[in-house]
Amino acid sequence: MQLVIAEKPSVARNIAKVLHATNAKDGYLEGKEYLVSWCIGHLIELASADQYRDDWKAWRYETLPMIPENWKYQIKESTKGQFRILKELFHRADVTEIICATDAGREGELIFRLVYNQAECKLPFKRLWISSMEEKAILEGFQQMKDGHEYDDLYYSAVARSEADWLVGINATRLFTVLYHHRLIVGRVQTPTLAMLVEREKNIENFRKEKYYLIHLLMDGLDAVSSRIKEKSAAVQMMEDMKDETAQILSVKKEKKKVQPPKLYDLTTLQREANRLLGFTAQQTLDYTQSLYEKKLVTYPRTDSQYLTDDMEENAFLVIDAVNRVFPEISMKGSEPEIKRLLNSKKVSDHHAIIPTVEIANTDLKALPGGEKEILMLIASKLLCASEQEYIYESIKTEISCHGELFTASGKNVLQYRWKEVEERFFKSYGKNAEKPEEESDFPDIKMGQVFESVVVKFSEHFTAPPKHYTEDTLLSAMERAGNEELTEDTEKKGLGTPATRAAIIEKLIQSGFVKREKKNLVPTDDGNVLITVLPDEIKSPKMTAEWEMALNHIAQNTETADEFLNGITELMQELVARYQGISEEKKNQFQGKAKGEVIGKCPRCGADVQEGKVNFYCSDRNCTFTLWKNDKFLASQGKKMDKTAAKKFLSKGKIHYKDLVSRKTGRQYEATVEMVDPGEGNVQFNLIFPQR
């Protein structure tokens, strides 16, 4: 019997159906030859600091830096039940081999290995590596499985990433929280991302707009403009001088240009365009695409490639045919797709680009939720655009003389639309206009030496524009490119985070109260601005974090060791703690002086008032670290929230009796008491007490 471990229940069900393992059991599915079970994301995590040493429970400068000699892991409280099931399956007498079927990438590898190790399993294991949930792809994947240890370097990279995040997050957060008497959450990736937002806002605030003027000559459909003029009086005088004057064409430069079709989507490009065109957040786009993947309608979403592998030519033809039949409103009938430009195995690392699957032709797409259908159509239109012919136009630039002054005009005449026509059809299907440059309209037919009598003259007033606020579209692009100036072109993974993590980083910054959404814009809060002001460059530098990401990639490629990478992180934490031994009272007060939140109860540790903040309920005594988080993960796993009412009850009674808790595993309601356990130091914990029958 072979045991298959997937990352999520929905993926496990898809695989089990193909393997004919359809007998549902508690936490797994069983067939004649296969058992199929699942993780629920990460079941195992690095132990919190207070699990290592008693003196690490308190947030004190003297305990820093915290560098574990031997790393410890713990089973996540909310998923202990599923881990118990997996451990029993690992050690079942008839199980002879394990198949790792978690998501094919760095984090998927880590999820499986930690469970395998924690369960103390010694059985051999193989790796299933697929990019589609279609039956054909799953069957082919099982035929092409490799020995699991061939992915050891990917696993070492994942472990290094998680340990680096722990070292930076725990030490920097505690260091600056203790120094400033204010909870300051620092992250290896999220802090440099916040720094980019703060830097952009500073540039906007410091911008001083300047007024300028342009003179326009209007001649038989041609609008020629002058260079910028700073003074209005000079612009008015120039306009007066040119009334009823003659203008002459000095030069006409025509050039035929081709714009190649866009590449297929990787996750970041999809998230950017979905934000710009459809208004979806990066997390929404990832969630919609993940759901489509699990429904077998698109390929694996967490990819950084925009190409297909060389052996996918036939499949690409079939998918394009399905797209043309399912989405006739964007189809280019009679057009022969140019598949070759989509193929490049050398530019595909873990997974190929995101495309639809042929299953879209066998599915009732009307039953899809609106957001999923829009994302599917966006992915489909990109496939058609990418396989179409070039967009060709004639670029025209002309210089015109009038009254001794030089004017210019530019434009284009379109010779062939092709992939642009697919884009236009996609926009029309949503009642929108395609994104066209201003000079898109037909340019008048003019010749060098041509004279225009009595030209019409006008002037227009303009202002220099400040930098624009980041949107999720532009922030994702900036995260992807961060630190690239000093990195080589052949580096596979650059920037802040990975395609799979960038959306979560943005959401975490918002939930932590450091960033807020203002319509489509992402803007740092007061706390976000102050946090970046007080942190050292090493922690907030996008360049350094991008270099760390590159090092993790080198570990996965076996060109650098995890020890080398982690030694550098450790030395940085030691240096920071030594450098920041104390700060002035003035600096400590940078986070104080704000309006105090509503008092909701007394602190069980020190007796001071507990006040409501944006993201938590906190002790008003700056020397006390007692906190109840509004997004508490344990309560969320039971279908509850840490709102004001709940916080008041926990503070006054220490527990709450619920009749409608929801099991994350089964989705069923049950009755129990949630008891708050305060260890006196570190994080508050919660226990479940079930009623006696």
C-alpha positions as CSV (number, residue, x, y, z in Angstrom):
1,M,0.0,0.0,0.0
2,Q,1.3,3.5,-0.9
3,L,0.4,6.5,1.1
4,V,-0.1,9.8,-0.8
5,I,0.2,13.1,1.2
6,A,-1.3,16.2,-0.5
7,E,-1.2,19.7,0.8
8,K,-5.0,20.4,1.0
9,P,-8.1,18.2,1.2
10,S,-9.5,19.4,-2.2
11,V,-6.2,18.4,-3.9
12,A,-6.2,15.1,-2.1
13,R,-9.7,14.4,-3.4
14,N,-8.7,15.1,-7.0
15,I,-5.7,12.8,-6.7
16,A,-7.7,10.1,-4.9
17,K,-10.4,10.1,-7.6
18,V,-7.7,9.4,-10.3
19,L,-6.2,6.6,-8.1
20,H,-9.7,5.1,-7.4
21,A,-9.2,5.6,-3.7
22,T,-12.8,6.6,-3.0
23,N,-13.6,5.0,0.3
24,A,-13.8,7.9,2.7
25,K,-12.3,7.5,6.2
26,D,-11.5,9.8,9.1
27,G,-8.9,12.2,7.6
28,Y,-8.1,10.1,4.5
29,L,-9.4,8.2,1.5
30,E,-8.7,4.5,0.8
31,G,-8.4,2.3,-2.3
32,K,-7.0,-1.0,-3.1
33,E,-3.5,0.2,-3.8
34,Y,-3.4,3.7,-2.3
35,L,-4.2,5.7,0.8
36,V,-4.6,9.4,0.2
37,S,-4.5,11.9,3.0
38,W,-3.6,15.6,3.4
39,C,-2.0,18.3,5.4
40,I,-3.9,21.5,6.1
41,G,-1.2,23.9,5.1
42,H,1.6,23.8,7.7
43,L,0.9,21.2,10.4
44,I,4.3,21.7,12.0
45,E,6.0,25.0,12.8
46,L,9.2,26.2,14.5
47,A,8.7,26.4,18.3
48,S,8.2,29.8,19.8
49,A,11.0,31.4,21.8
50,D,9.5,30.5,25.2
51,Q,9.8,26.8,24.3
52,Y,13.6,26.9,24.4
53,R,14.5,28.5,27.7
54,D,12.6,29.9,30.6
55,D,14.4,33.3,30.4
56,W,13.3,33.6,26.8
57,K,9.7,33.9,27.9
58,A,10.2,37.5,29.0
59,W,10.8,40.3,26.5
60,R,14.0,41.7,27.9
61,Y,17.1,43.2,26.2
62,E,19.4,40.9,28.3
63,T,18.1,37.8,26.6
64,L,19.0,39.0,23.1
65,P,20.0,37.8,20.6
66,M,18.1,34.5,20.8
67,I,20.0,32.0,18.7
68,P,18.8,28.4,19.2
69,E,21.6,25.8,19.4
70,N,19.2,23.1,18.1
71,W,16.0,24.1,16.4
72,K,12.7,22.8,17.9
73,Y,9.4,22.2,16.2
74,Q,5.9,22.0,17.5
75,I,2.6,20.7,16.2
76,K,0.2,23.5,15.5
77,E,-2.6,23.5,18.0
78,S,-5.4,23.9,15.5
79,T,-4.3,20.9,13.4
80,K,-3.2,18.4,16.0
81,G,-6.0,16.1,15.0
82,Q,-4.9,15.8,11.3
83,F,-1.3,15.3,12.4
84,R,-2.3,12.4,14.6
85,I,-4.1,10.8,11.6
86,L,-1.1,11.2,9.4
87,K,1.3,9.8,12.0
88,E,-0.9,6.7,12.3
89,L,-1.0,6.3,8.6
90,F,2.8,6.6,8.3
91,H,3.2,3.7,10.7
92,R,0.3,1.5,9.4
93,A,1.6,-2.0,8.9
94,D,0.5,-2.3,5.2
95,V,2.1,1.0,4.1
96,T,5.4,0.4,2.4
97,E,6.1,3.7,0.6
98,I,5.2,7.4,0.9
99,I,4.4,9.7,-2.0
100,C,4.9,13.4,-1.4
101,A,2.1,15.2,-3.3
102,T,2.2,18.6,-1.6
103,D,2.5,21.7,-3.9
104,A,5.5,21.4,-6.1
105,G,7.7,24.1,-4.7
106,R,9.8,25.3,-1.8
107,E,7.0,25.6,0.8
108,G,5.2,22.4,-0.3
109,E,8.5,20.5,0.2
110,L,8.8,22.0,3.7
111,I,5.2,21.1,4.7
112,F,5.7,17.4,3.8
113,R,9.2,17.0,5.2
114,L,8.3,18.5,8.6
115,V,5.4,16.2,9.0
116,Y,7.4,13.2,7.8
117,N,10.2,14.0,10.3
118,Q,7.9,14.8,13.2
119,A,6.1,11.5,12.7
120,E,9.5,9.8,12.8
121,C,8.7,8.0,9.6
122,K,11.6,5.9,8.1
123,L,9.8,4.6,5.0
124,P,11.2,5.5,1.5
125,F,9.3,8.3,-0.2
126,K,8.9,9.6,-3.8
127,R,8.1,13.0,-5.1
128,L,5.0,13.8,-7.3
129,W,5.7,17.0,-9.2
130,I,2.7,18.3,-11.3
131,S,1.4,21.6,-12.6
132,S,-2.2,20.6,-13.3
133,M,-5.0,18.8,-11.5
134,E,-6.3,17.2,-14.8
135,E,-6.5,13.4,-14.7
136,K,-4.0,13.1,-17.6
137,A,-1.4,15.3,-15.8
138,I,-1.8,13.4,-12.5
139,L,-1.4,10.0,-14.2
140,E,1.7,11.3,-16.1
141,G,3.1,12.7,-12.8
142,F,2.8,9.3,-11.1
143,Q,4.7,7.7,-14.0
144,Q,7.5,10.3,-13.8
145,M,8.0,10.4,-10.0
146,K,11.5,10.7,-8.6
147,D,13.2,9.6,-5.4
148,G,12.2,12.1,-2.7
149,H,15.8,12.8,-1.7
150,E,16.5,14.3,-5.1
151,Y,14.7,17.4,-3.7
152,D,16.8,17.6,-0.5
153,D,18.4,20.9,-1.6
154,L,15.0,22.4,-2.1
155,Y,14.1,21.3,1.4
156,Y,17.3,22.7,2.9
157,S,16.4,26.0,1.2
158,A,13.0,26.0,2.7
159,V,14.4,25.2,6.2
160,A,16.9,28.1,5.8
161,R,14.1,30.4,4.8
162,S,12.0,29.5,7.9
163,E,14.9,29.7,10.3
164,A,16.0,33.1,8.9
165,D,12.5,34.4,9.2
166,W,12.4,33.3,12.9
167,L,15.8,34.8,13.7
168,V,15.0,38.2,12.1
169,G,11.4,38.3,13.3
170,I,11.9,37.2,16.9
171,N,15.1,39.2,17.6
172,A,14.4,42.4,15.7
173,T,10.8,42.5,16.9
174,R,11.8,42.0,20.6
175,L,14.8,44.3,20.3
176,F,12.9,47.3,19.0
177,T,9.7,46.6,21.0
178,V,11.8,46.6,24.2
179,L,13.7,49.8,23.2
180,Y,10.6,51.8,22.2
181,H,8.0,50.3,24.6
182,H,5.7,49.7,21.7
183,R,4.9,46.5,19.9
184,L,7.0,46.8,16.6
185,I,6.6,43.8,14.4
186,V,9.6,43.3,12.2
187,G,9.8,40.8,9.3
188,R,12.6,39.8,6.9
189,V,10.4,40.6,3.9
190,Q,7.5,42.7,5.1
191,T,9.7,45.4,6.6
192,P,11.6,46.3,3.4
193,T,8.2,46.2,1.6
194,L,6.9,48.7,4.1
195,A,10.1,50.8,3.6
196,M,9.3,51.1,-0.1
197,L,5.8,52.4,0.7
198,V,7.1,54.9,3.2
199,E,9.8,56.1,0.8
200,R,7.2,56.7,-1.9
201,E,4.9,58.6,0.5
202,K,7.9,60.8,1.5
203,N,8.6,61.6,-2.1
204,I,4.9,62.5,-2.6
205,E,4.8,64.8,0.4
206,N,8.1,66.5,-0.5
207,F,7.0,67.1,-4.1
208,R,6.4,70.7,-5.1
209,K,4.3,71.0,-8.2
210,E,5.4,73.5,-10.8
211,K,3.1,75.2,-13.3
212,Y,4.1,75.3,-17.0
213,Y,2.4,76.1,-20.3
214,L,2.3,74.7,-23.8
215,I,1.5,76.4,-27.1
216,H,-0.5,74.4,-29.6
217,L,-0.6,74.8,-33.4
218,L,-3.8,73.4,-34.8
219,M,-3.6,72.5,-38.5
220,D,-6.0,70.3,-40.4
221,G,-6.2,67.6,-37.7
222,L,-2.6,68.0,-36.6
223,D,-1.9,69.3,-33.0
224,A,1.8,70.4,-32.7
225,V,3.1,71.5,-29.3
226,S,6.0,73.7,-28.1
227,S,8.5,72.9,-25.4
228,R,7.5,73.8,-21.8
229,I,7.2,77.5,-21.0
230,K,7.4,78.5,-17.3
231,E,5.9,82.0,-17.4
232,K,2.3,82.6,-18.4
233,S,3.1,86.0,-19.8
234,A,5.7,84.5,-22.2
235,A,3.2,81.9,-23.3
236,V,0.6,84.5,-24.0
237,Q,3.1,86.7,-25.9
238,M,4.2,83.8,-28.0
239,M,0.6,82.9,-28.8
240,E,-0.1,86.6,-29.9
241,D,3.0,86.6,-32.1
242,M,1.8,83.5,-34.0
243,K,-1.7,84.5,-34.8
244,D,-2.4,84.3,-38.5
245,E,1.2,83.2,-39.1
246,T,2.3,80.5,-41.5
247,A,3.7,77.1,-40.3
248,Q,5.9,74.8,-42.3
249,I,6.8,71.1,-41.9
250,L,10.6,70.8,-41.4
251,S,10.8,67.1,-41.1
252,V,8.7,63.9,-41.2
253,K,10.2,60.7,-39.7
254,K,8.2,57.5,-40.4
255,E,9.2,54.2,-38.9
256,K,7.5,50.8,-39.1
257,K,7.4,49.2,-35.6
258,K,6.3,45.8,-34.3
259,V,5.1,45.1,-30.8
260,Q,5.5,41.5,-29.9
261,P,2.6,39.7,-28.1
262,P,2.8,39.7,-24.3
263,K,4.1,36.7,-22.5
264,L,1.9,34.3,-20.6
265,Y,1.0,34.9,-17.0
266,D,3.2,34.1,-14.1
267,L,1.5,34.7,-10.7
268,T,2.9,38.2,-10.1
269,T,1.9,39.5,-13.6
270,L,-1.6,38.0,-13.2
271,Q,-2.0,39.6,-9.8
272,R,-0.8,43.0,-11.2
273,E,-3.1,43.0,-14.1
274,A,-6.1,41.7,-12.1
275,N,-5.6,44.6,-9.7
276,R,-5.3,47.2,-12.5
277,L,-8.0,45.8,-14.7
278,L,-10.5,44.1,-12.4
279,G,-9.7,45.8,-9.0
280,F,-8.8,42.5,-7.2
281,T,-6.3,42.5,-4.4
282,A,-3.3,40.2,-4.9
283,Q,-4.7,37.9,-2.2
284,Q,-8.1,37.7,-3.9
285,T,-6.4,36.9,-7.3
286,L,-4.3,34.1,-5.7
287,D,-7.4,32.7,-3.9
288,Y,-9.5,32.7,-7.1
289,T,-6.7,31.1,-9.2
290,Q,-6.0,28.5,-6.5
291,S,-9.7,27.6,-6.5
292,L,-9.7,27.3,-10.3
293,Y,-6.6,25.1,-10.1
294,E,-8.3,22.8,-7.6
295,K,-11.3,22.7,-10.0
296,K,-8.9,21.5,-12.8
297,L,-9.7,24.7,-14.9
298,V,-6.2,26.3,-14.8
299,T,-2.7,25.1,-14.2
300,Y,-0.7,25.6,-11.0
301,P,-0.8,29.3,-9.9
302,R,2.3,29.8,-7.8
303,T,4.8,30.0,-10.7
304,D,7.5,32.5,-11.6
305,S,7.7,31.4,-15.3
306,Q,5.9,33.0,-18.3
307,Y,6.7,30.1,-20.7
308,L,5.5,26.5,-21.4
309,T,7.9,23.6,-21.7
310,D,9.0,22.5,-25.2
311,D,6.9,19.2,-24.9
312,M,3.6,21.1,-24.4
313,E,3.1,22.2,-28.0
314,E,0.2,19.7,-28.7
315,N,-1.5,20.5,-25.4
316,A,-1.2,24.2,-26.1
317,F,-3.1,23.7,-29.4
318,L,-5.8,21.8,-27.6
319,V,-6.2,24.4,-24.9
320,I,-6.4,27.3,-27.4
321,D,-9.1,25.4,-29.3
322,A,-11.0,25.0,-26.0
323,V,-10.7,28.7,-25.2
324,N,-11.9,29.7,-28.7
325,R,-15.0,27.5,-28.2
326,V,-15.8,28.5,-24.6
327,F,-15.0,32.2,-25.0
328,P,-16.2,33.1,-28.6
329,E,-16.4,36.8,-27.6
330,I,-12.6,37.1,-27.5
331,S,-11.8,34.5,-30.2
332,M,-10.0,35.4,-33.4
333,K,-11.7,33.1,-35.9
334,G,-9.5,31.7,-38.6
335,S,-6.3,32.7,-36.9
336,E,-3.5,30.2,-36.7
337,P,-1.9,30.3,-33.2
338,E,1.8,30.7,-33.1
339,I,2.6,28.2,-30.4
340,K,6.4,28.2,-30.8
341,R,6.9,31.5,-29.1
342,L,5.2,30.2,-26.0
343,L,7.7,27.4,-25.6
344,N,11.0,27.6,-23.8
345,S,12.0,24.9,-21.3
346,K,15.1,26.8,-20.3
347,K,13.0,29.5,-18.8
348,V,10.8,27.2,-16.8
349,S,12.0,26.3,-13.3
350,D,9.5,24.6,-11.0
351,H,6.3,25.2,-13.0
352,H,5.3,26.6,-16.4
353,A,3.1,29.6,-17.0
354,I,-0.5,29.8,-15.9
355,I,-2.9,28.7,-18.7
356,P,-6.4,27.3,-18.8
357,T,-6.9,23.5,-19.1
358,V,-9.0,21.7,-21.7
359,E,-11.4,21.0,-18.8
360,I,-13.0,24.4,-19.4
361,A,-14.8,22.9,-22.4
362,N,-16.4,20.2,-20.1
363,T,-17.5,22.5,-17.3
364,D,-20.5,24.7,-16.7
365,L,-18.6,28.0,-16.3
366,K,-21.9,29.9,-15.5
367,A,-21.8,28.1,-12.1
368,L,-18.4,29.6,-11.2
369,P,-18.4,32.5,-8.7
370,G,-18.0,35.9,-10.5
371,G,-14.4,36.5,-9.4
372,E,-13.2,33.1,-10.5
373,K,-14.9,33.5,-13.9
374,E,-13.3,36.9,-14.5
375,I,-9.8,35.6,-13.6
376,L,-10.4,32.5,-15.9
377,M,-11.3,34.8,-18.8
378,L,-8.3,37.0,-18.1
379,I,-6.0,34.0,-18.2
380,A,-7.7,32.7,-21.4
381,S,-7.4,36.1,-23.2
382,K,-3.7,36.3,-22.3
383,L,-3.1,32.8,-23.9
384,L,-4.8,34.0,-27.1
385,C,-2.9,37.3,-27.1
386,A,0.4,35.5,-26.5
387,S,-0.1,33.1,-29.4
388,E,-1.3,35.8,-31.9
389,Q,0.8,37.8,-34.4
390,E,2.5,41.1,-33.8
391,Y,0.8,44.4,-33.4
392,I,2.3,46.5,-36.3
393,Y,2.1,50.3,-36.7
394,E,3.8,53.2,-38.4
395,S,5.4,55.7,-36.0
396,I,5.4,59.3,-37.2
397,K,7.3,62.2,-35.7
398,T,7.4,65.6,-37.3
399,E,9.0,69.0,-36.6
400,I,7.2,72.2,-37.5
401,S,8.4,75.8,-37.6
402,C,6.3,78.9,-36.9
403,H,7.5,82.4,-36.3
404,G,11.0,81.1,-35.6
405,E,9.8,78.6,-32.9
406,L,10.0,74.8,-33.1
407,F,7.0,72.6,-32.5
408,T,6.7,68.8,-32.5
409,A,3.9,66.3,-33.2
410,S,3.8,62.5,-33.1
411,G,1.4,59.8,-33.7
412,K,0.9,56.4,-35.4
413,N,-1.1,54.7,-38.0
414,V,-2.0,51.1,-37.2
415,L,-1.1,48.6,-39.9
416,Q,-2.1,45.3,-38.1
417,Y,-3.9,44.8,-34.8
418,R,-3.8,41.1,-34.2
419,W,-3.0,40.5,-30.5
420,K,-4.2,44.0,-29.7
421,E,-7.6,43.0,-31.2
422,V,-7.9,40.1,-28.7
423,E,-7.2,42.6,-25.9
424,E,-9.8,45.0,-27.3
425,R,-12.4,42.2,-27.3
426,F,-11.6,41.3,-23.7
427,F,-12.2,44.9,-22.6
428,K,-15.4,45.1,-24.6
429,S,-16.7,42.0,-22.9
430,Y,-16.5,44.0,-19.6
431,G,-17.8,47.2,-21.1
432,K,-14.4,48.9,-20.8
433,N,-12.1,50.6,-23.2
434,A,-8.7,49.1,-23.9
435,E,-5.7,50.9,-22.6
436,K,-4.6,53.0,-25.6
437,P,-1.9,55.7,-25.7
438,E,-3.1,59.1,-26.7
439,E,-1.5,59.0,-30.1
440,E,-3.4,55.8,-31.1
441,S,-5.8,57.6,-33.5
442,D,-4.9,57.9,-37.2
443,F,-2.3,60.6,-38.0
444,P,-3.0,63.0,-40.8
445,D,-1.1,62.6,-44.1
446,I,1.6,65.2,-44.2
447,K,4.7,65.9,-46.3
448,M,8.1,67.6,-45.6
449,G,8.0,71.3,-46.8
450,Q,4.2,71.4,-46.5
451,V,2.9,74.9,-45.5
452,F,-0.1,75.7,-43.4
453,E,-1.6,79.2,-43.7
454,S,-3.1,81.2,-40.8
455,V,-2.7,78.5,-38.2
456,V,-4.9,78.4,-35.1
457,V,-3.0,79.0,-31.9
458,K,-3.9,78.2,-28.3
459,F,-2.1,77.6,-25.0
460,S,-2.8,75.1,-22.2
461,E,-1.9,75.2,-18.6
462,H,-0.3,72.2,-16.9
463,F,1.4,71.1,-13.6
464,T,4.3,68.7,-13.0
465,A,2.9,65.5,-11.5
466,P,4.1,64.0,-8.2
467,P,5.0,60.3,-8.0
468,K,1.9,58.1,-7.8
469,H,0.8,56.2,-4.7
470,Y,1.6,52.5,-4.8
471,T,-1.3,50.3,-5.8
472,E,-1.1,46.5,-5.4
473,D,-0.2,46.4,-9.1
474,T,2.8,48.7,-8.9
475,L,3.9,47.5,-5.4
476,L,4.0,43.9,-6.7
477,S,6.1,45.1,-9.6
478,A,8.4,47.0,-7.2
479,M,8.7,43.9,-4.9
480,E,9.6,41.7,-7.9
481,R,12.3,44.2,-9.1
482,A,13.7,45.2,-5.7
483,G,17.5,45.0,-5.5
484,N,17.8,43.9,-9.2
485,E,20.1,46.7,-10.1
486,E,23.1,44.9,-8.6
487,L,22.0,41.3,-9.5
488,T,22.9,39.4,-12.7
489,E,20.3,38.8,-15.4
490,D,20.5,35.0,-15.1
491,T,19.4,35.1,-11.4
492,E,16.2,33.1,-11.3
493,K,14.6,34.5,-8.2
494,K,15.0,38.2,-7.4
495,G,13.2,40.8,-5.4
496,L,11.2,40.7,-2.1
497,G,9.5,37.4,-1.4
498,T,8.3,35.0,-4.0
499,P,5.2,34.9,-6.2
500,A,3.6,32.6,-3.6
501,T,4.2,34.9,-0.6
502,R,3.9,38.5,-1.9
503,A,0.1,38.7,-1.5
504,A,0.3,37.5,2.1
505,I,3.0,40.0,2.9
506,I,0.8,42.9,1.8
507,E,-2.1,41.5,3.8
508,K,0.0,41.1,6.9
509,L,1.2,44.7,6.7
510,I,-2.4,45.8,6.6
511,Q,-3.5,43.5,9.4
512,S,-0.6,44.7,11.6
513,G,-1.8,48.3,11.2
514,F,1.3,49.6,9.3
515,V,-0.5,50.0,5.9
516,K,-4.0,50.9,5.0
517,R,-6.0,50.8,1.7
518,E,-7.3,54.1,0.4
519,K,-9.4,53.0,-2.6
520,K,-6.9,51.3,-4.9
521,N,-3.9,52.9,-3.2
522,L,-1.7,51.4,-0.4
523,V,-0.6,54.0,2.1
524,P,1.5,53.6,5.2
525,T,-0.1,54.5,8.5
526,D,1.5,56.8,11.2
527,D,2.9,53.7,12.9
528,G,4.3,52.4,9.6
529,N,6.1,55.7,9.0
530,V,7.6,55.8,12.5
531,L,8.6,52.2,12.4
532,I,10.7,52.7,9.2
533,T,12.1,55.9,10.7
534,V,13.5,54.0,13.7
535,L,14.8,50.8,12.1
536,P,18.3,50.5,10.8
537,D,19.0,50.1,7.0
538,E,20.1,46.5,7.3
539,I,16.5,45.5,8.3
540,K,14.6,47.7,5.9
541,S,16.9,47.4,2.8
542,P,15.1,45.9,-0.2
543,K,18.5,45.2,-1.7
544,M,19.8,43.1,1.2
545,T,16.5,41.1,1.4
546,A,16.6,40.5,-2.4
547,E,20.2,39.2,-1.9
548,W,18.9,36.8,0.8
549,E,16.3,35.5,-1.6
550,M,19.0,34.9,-4.2
551,A,21.0,33.0,-1.6
552,L,18.0,30.8,-0.8
553,N,17.8,30.0,-4.5
554,H,21.5,29.1,-4.5
555,I,20.9,26.7,-1.6
556,A,18.1,25.0,-3.7
557,Q,20.7,24.7,-6.5
558,N,23.4,23.3,-4.2
559,T,25.8,26.2,-5.0
560,E,25.7,27.6,-1.5
561,T,25.1,26.0,1.9
562,A,22.4,26.8,4.4
563,D,25.0,27.2,7.2
564,E,26.7,29.9,5.2
565,F,23.5,31.8,4.8
566,L,22.3,31.4,8.4
567,N,25.7,32.3,9.8
568,G,25.3,35.7,8.0
569,I,21.8,36.2,9.5
570,T,23.1,35.3,13.0
571,E,26.0,37.7,12.8
572,L,23.7,40.5,11.7
573,M,21.4,39.9,14.7
574,Q,24.3,39.9,17.1
575,E,25.7,43.1,15.6
576,L,22.2,44.8,15.8
577,V,21.8,43.9,19.5
578,A,25.3,45.2,20.3
579,R,24.7,48.4,18.5
580,Y,21.3,49.2,20.0
581,Q,21.9,49.0,23.7
582,G,19.7,52.0,24.6
583,I,17.9,55.0,23.1
584,S,16.9,58.5,24.4
585,E,13.6,59.1,26.1
586,E,12.7,61.4,23.2
587,K,13.0,58.6,20.8
588,K,11.1,56.2,23.1
589,N,8.2,58.6,23.0
590,Q,7.9,58.6,19.2
591,F,5.1,56.0,19.4
592,Q,3.4,57.7,22.3
593,G,1.1,60.7,22.5
594,K,-1.7,59.2,20.4
595,A,-5.3,59.2,21.5
596,K,-5.7,56.3,24.0
597,G,-8.0,53.5,23.1
598,E,-11.1,52.6,25.1
599,V,-10.4,50.9,28.4
600,I,-12.1,47.4,28.3
601,G,-10.7,45.8,31.5
602,K,-7.8,45.2,33.8
603,C,-4.5,43.4,32.8
604,P,-4.3,40.0,34.5
605,R,-0.5,40.4,34.8
606,C,0.0,43.8,36.3
607,G,-3.5,45.2,37.0
608,A,-3.1,48.2,34.7
609,D,-5.9,49.2,32.2
610,V,-6.2,47.2,29.0
611,Q,-7.1,49.4,26.0
612,E,-8.3,48.7,22.5
613,G,-5.9,49.3,19.7
614,K,-6.3,49.0,15.9
615,V,-5.2,45.4,15.8
616,N,-5.2,44.3,19.5
617,F,-6.2,44.9,23.1
618,Y,-3.1,45.8,25.0
619,C,-1.9,46.6,28.5
620,S,-1.4,50.4,29.0
621,D,1.7,49.8,31.1
622,R,4.6,50.1,28.8
623,N,6.7,47.6,30.8
624,C,4.0,44.9,30.4
625,T,3.6,42.9,27.2
626,F,0.1,41.4,27.8
627,T,-1.8,41.5,24.5
628,L,-5.0,39.9,23.0
629,W,-4.8,40.0,19.2
630,K,-8.0,40.7,17.2
631,N,-6.9,38.2,14.6
632,D,-6.1,35.5,17.1
633,K,-5.4,32.3,15.1
634,F,-6.8,29.9,17.7
635,L,-10.2,31.6,17.9
636,A,-10.3,31.9,14.1
637,S,-9.7,28.2,13.8
638,Q,-12.8,27.6,15.9
639,G,-14.9,30.1,13.9
640,K,-14.7,32.9,16.4
641,K,-13.2,36.4,16.7
642,M,-11.4,38.3,19.4
643,D,-13.8,41.3,19.3
644,K,-14.4,43.8,22.1
645,T,-17.1,41.7,23.7
646,A,-14.9,38.5,23.8
647,A,-11.9,40.4,25.1
648,K,-14.0,41.9,28.0
649,K,-15.2,38.4,29.0
650,F,-11.8,36.9,28.9
651,L,-10.4,39.7,31.0
652,S,-13.2,39.6,33.6
653,K,-13.9,35.8,33.8
654,G,-10.9,34.2,32.1
655,K,-13.1,32.0,29.9
656,I,-16.1,32.0,27.5
657,H,-18.6,29.2,27.0
658,Y,-19.6,28.7,23.4
659,K,-22.4,26.6,22.0
660,D,-21.5,27.1,18.4
661,L,-17.8,26.6,17.9
662,V,-17.0,25.3,14.4
663,S,-14.6,22.4,13.8
664,R,-12.1,23.4,11.1
665,K,-11.7,19.7,10.2
666,T,-15.4,18.7,9.8
667,G,-17.2,22.0,9.6
668,R,-19.6,20.9,12.3
669,Q,-20.7,22.9,15.3
670,Y,-19.9,21.8,18.8
671,E,-20.1,23.1,22.4
672,A,-17.1,23.8,24.6
673,T,-15.5,26.4,26.9
674,V,-12.5,28.4,25.7
675,E,-10.2,29.1,28.7
676,M,-7.6,31.9,28.5
677,V,-4.2,30.7,30.0
678,D,-1.8,33.5,30.7
679,P,1.7,32.1,31.5
680,G,2.7,35.5,32.9
681,E,5.2,36.1,30.1
682,G,5.1,35.7,26.4
683,N,2.0,34.9,24.4
684,V,-1.5,34.3,25.9
685,Q,-2.7,30.7,25.2
686,F,-6.2,29.1,25.0
687,N,-7.5,25.7,26.0
688,L,-10.7,23.9,25.1
689,I,-12.7,22.4,27.9
690,F,-15.5,20.1,26.8
691,P,-18.7,19.6,28.8
692,Q,-18.9,16.4,30.8
693,R,-21.6,14.0,29.5
